[in-house]
Amino acid sequence: MDIRHDDRGRDGLFIAGEGEDRAELTYAHAGIQEALVFDHTYVPERLRGQGIAEKLVDHAVAYARSQNLKVVPACSYVRTLFRRHPEKYADIATEEEKPVGRI
């Protein structure tokens, strides 16, 4: 799956697909913190259940790690994913959002 990054300065998005088959994860820089706020994920209904949203999150997390940034999981999907998989995301979550175990 090809995932593209569109950096728009203070915000941006990670995109998979095109047109009606476009899935995305949007983010914004978290003010004075050295963090990105992952604020929204979207996968078209007909593409759901294929792991696309998790692939977008993993790609975005890899980007944050490469930039030495933490992640604020403001999106409910991202927050749930962080809590379900602390072994993958505990190092990248901001202190107030660190996973404490599986839900």
N, C-alpha and C positions, 0 to 999 in steps of 0.2 A: 504494500500500500504506500503510495506516494503522499507524504505530508509536507506541505509548504508552510513557511513562516512569513507572515506579513507584519513587519515591525513598523509601527506608525509613530514612533517616538515615545510618548507617555503611555501608549497602549498598543495592542496588537492582537493577532490571532494566528492560530494554527489551523490549517485547512486540509481536508481530504476530500477528493472528488470535485465535481463541477456541477453547475446548474442545479437541477432538482435533486441530484445525488450528492450535494455538498454538505459535509459535516464540519463542525468547527468547535474550537475552544477559544474563548476570548479572555484577555487578561488586561490588567492595568498595573502600572508601577504604584507601589504602596507608599506614596509620600516620602517621608524622611527615612522610613525603614528600607533596608536593602532587601526588598522582597517584591514578588509579583503576586497580585491578587488574581487568582483564577476565578472569574466571576460567572462564566456561563459555558455550558456545553450543549451542543445540538447535533442530533443525528436524525435524518429524515425517517419517518415511521417505517417505511419499507426496508430500511437498512439496519434497523435495530436488532439486537440479539447476535450480532456478528463480532462484538468486541471492538468496534470502531472507536467508541468513546474512550475506552481504556487505552487504546493505542495513541489517541490524541493526547491524553493525559501523560502517558509515559514519554512521548516525544517532547511535550512542553516541560516536563520535569527534567529531562536530560538537558534541555536548553538552560533552565534555571541553574542547574548544577554547574554547567559550563561557564556561567556568568557569576558564579559564587553568590547566588541569590537564594533566599528562602521563598517558600510559597505560603500564601494565605488561601486556604481552600474555601472561598466564599460560596462557590457553586455547591448545591446539595449533593450532586453526583460525585464531585471531586472529594468533598468532605467524607462521604460514605466510603469511597474507595480508599482514602487515607486511613480511615478507622479499621477497615476490614483487612488491610495489608500493611500493618506497621513495619514489617520487615523490609518493605520496598520504599516506604516514604517517611519514616520517622526522622531521618537525617535532614530532610528538606523542609519539613513543616515548621512554621513559626512556633515559638514556645507555647502560646496560648492554644494552638491547634494540634499539638503533638498527639498522635494516637495513643490511647491507653490500653488497647486490646481490641479484640474482635467484637463486633456487635451482632 
